[in-house]
Structure formats: C-alpha cells, structure tokens
Amino acid sequence: MNTATPSSVPTDLSSEHVTVTPSILYFGTPVVLLSTENENGSFNLAPMSSAWALGHVIVLGLGADGQTAHNLRSRRDLVVNLPAPTQWPAVERLAPLTGRTPVPVGKRGSFRFEPDKFAAAGLRPQPSELVRPPRVAECPMQLEARVARAQPDVSGEFLIVEARVLKVHADPRIVVSGSQHIDPAAWSPLIYNFRHYYGLGPELGHSFRSQTV
Ligand SMILES: Cc1cc2nc3c(=O)[nH]c(=O)nc-3n(C[C@H](O)[C@H](O)[C@H](O)COP(=O)(O)O)c2cc1C
C-alpha cells in the first residue's frame, strides 16, 4: 500500500536522498486527447501527457510509430482536448488502443488496432470550427490547433510537434464570468503521475502574475 501521501513527503533540504533508476520519468503532466485525421479521412483519438504550452504554441512529444505522429506529419490539423479528472476511465479505455494498422512491433501483444476510438472510449465527436478533426464534446477545454513544426527528437524514437492554437473552446462553468480567463478554482487538469491518474488538490497559493482572484 502506498502510504506516502503528499503531506508526508519530507521537503526539508537536509533529508538524505537515494539514487534510483526509475523505468519512466512521467513526473505528473496533464493528460490531453489528440484528435487527428487519418489517411482515409476518418479521425483518430489518442491520449498523451507530454504536452505543455509556450504562449499559444502547444509542444507535444509523440511516439514516432503511432498513428497520431503519422497523421501529424502529413495532415497538420488537430484538436488538443483536455479531459477533467473524473474522465480518467474514458482515457484508460483508449490506453490499450492504436489507430495504426498493422500494430507497430513494439506494441504487439499489449495494444490492439481500433479504427473508431471515439466509440471505443464512449466519447462524442463534436465538429470543430477551424480544423478538420472533431473536438471531444465531453472535454471541458478544447484547443483547435495546427502543426507549425514537427521534427524528430534526439533519440529518433519520438516526434516533437509544435502546434499553434487557433481557437480555444471552454465549458462556461470553468470561465470567470464576464472575462476571458479560465477559472483555476473551477478547472482541474487530469494529471498523469507515474502512470497513475490524479486531479489537483486544494489551492496552495498563486503567482504574482495571476489575473484571477
Ligand atoms: C495517460 C496516457 C498518457 C500518454 N502519454 C503519451 C505521450 O505523452 N506520448 C506518446 O507518444 N504516447 C503517450 N501515451 C501512449 C499513447 O496513447 C499510445 O502510444 C497510443 O497507442 C497512441 O495511439 P495512436 O497510435 O492511435 O496514435 C499515453 C497514454 C496514456 C494512457
């Protein structure tokens, strides 16, 4: 049983550290669902968590042999859909699936090909306004975007994608009323923390640059 709750993790700098060799370094980033367009005009949906924003550009790290990476090399439109913490079971229904056939060698045995991932996840496609792939209707935040640059990472195993956000859609319940701000008290990302799903805990404080109270 895991008894190390965040409040019990020591933070004083004098504590001893040990050297460890973890198999993964997923230290807790938001889960996004990427909708992209397949060769045949159908749409793929894939969960990923190596994603962050640089201004209005989203940077994505994608396995080079996945269907999403194949799609984004040739068709630049995508939607970055952000699920809420309660939607983790739908994300996990997508987890063992790939839109790529034949299934890439490294995924054989643990992944299966699925041409309709929206249906497999129990999620509804919702038409986008500026890009071809649909949004995920159930996701409280949806970013329509277009690839500006896609290049291999240093290992050659991943594709690093920089996508410019064209339009942001938000559930009105997560917007500060009468403003353009997302309300951090109403919105929580779904966090992928060493292959476990978490939401956010209570607020600890805010940055001097925050524009919401
Ligand atoms: C929560 C979660 C986070 C993931 N994060 C990433 C990621 O950041 N990059 C990546 O390439 N794959 C990630 N994956 C694995 C992909 O979802 C998986 O490779 C999938 O088969 C890709 O689908 P596709 O081949 O249809 O694109 C993640 C999976 C889950 C469930």
The ligand as a Gaussian input file, in Angstrom:
#p B3LYP/6-31G(d) Opt

LIG

0 1
 C       -2.442000       8.803000     -19.896000
 C       -1.586000       8.466000     -21.078000
 C       -0.546000       9.287000     -21.448000
 C        0.244000       9.012000     -22.558000
 N        1.233000       9.885000     -22.933000
 C        1.855000       9.711000     -24.101000
 C        2.762000      10.699000     -24.589000
 O        2.982000      11.729000     -23.968000
 N        3.337000      10.487000     -25.800000
 C        3.083000       9.367000     -26.533000
 O        3.600000       9.236000     -27.640000
 N        2.242000       8.412000     -26.087000
 C        1.615000       8.564000     -24.896000
 N        0.737000       7.618000     -24.458000
 C        0.597000       6.372000     -25.227000
 C       -0.285000       6.520000     -26.458000
 O       -1.606000       6.848000     -26.076000
 C       -0.265000       5.188000     -27.228000
 O        1.004000       5.036000     -27.790000
 C       -1.329000       5.074000     -28.277000
 O       -1.279000       3.774000     -28.826000
 C       -1.196000       6.085000     -29.378000
 O       -2.284000       5.916000     -30.260000
 P       -2.136000       6.090000     -31.834000
 O       -1.146000       5.049000     -32.301000
 O       -3.517000       5.851000     -32.358000
 O       -1.625000       7.467000     -32.071000
 C       -0.023000       7.848000     -23.321000
 C       -1.060000       7.005000     -22.936000
 C       -1.827000       7.308000     -21.842000
 C       -2.963000       6.388000     -21.455000

